[in-house]
């Protein structure tokens, strides 16, 4: 009988075409994105999308807020 070891997936955040390593794996994804706002300002008000698993990574898209128009 072989013992299985589970490894948590490494998180990354995708902003446009950039994939940025998780600045704080111990925080929730929403809190970690807030930390990125110092270097990537649109993260302060961005929307965190559903993660996608790829090559042992968990990729969270950070999308810009939709543009509001009057009229």
Secondary structure, DSSP 8 states (H G I E B T S, - for coil): ---------EEEEEETTEEEE-S-TTS-HHHHHHHHTTTSGGGGS-EE---EEETTEEEEEEE--------
